Amino acid sequence: MAKGRLDRSPDNTNADFYYLDLIAHRDISSEIAERFKVNHESPQILLILNGECTYAESHMGIRMEEIEEQLNQAS
């Protein structure tokens, strides 16, 4: 559901988005959680800027408008 909401949003950002299949790649998901000091949740979006997680949201909190706002604040 969260991915569908993002897919339907107009992409007005200069950001790259990557989808990680957590079932097939649990090892990568665990490494990301450890490296960026975030609790693993699914679905989840992480905003990584300059090697740091500056924003994390999950489930119904995932909104493209909020992601764009975070990106605008960072630039």
DARA-V833696 format. One record per backbone hydrogen bond with DSSP energy under -0.5 kcal/mol. NH is the residue of the N-H (numbers start at 1). CO is the residue of the C=O. Records with the same first field share a line. If there is no record, write none. Layout:
BEGIN
NH=CO  CO
END
This chain:
BEGIN
5=1
6=2
7=3
8=4
9=5  6
12=10
21=19
22=20
25=21
26=23
29=25
30=26
31=27
32=28
33=29
34=30
35=31
36=32
37=33  34
38=33
45=57
47=55
48=46
49=47  52
52=49
54=47  52
55=47
57=45
59=43
61=58
62=59
63=61
67=63
68=64
69=65
70=66
71=67
72=68
73=69
74=70
75=71
END
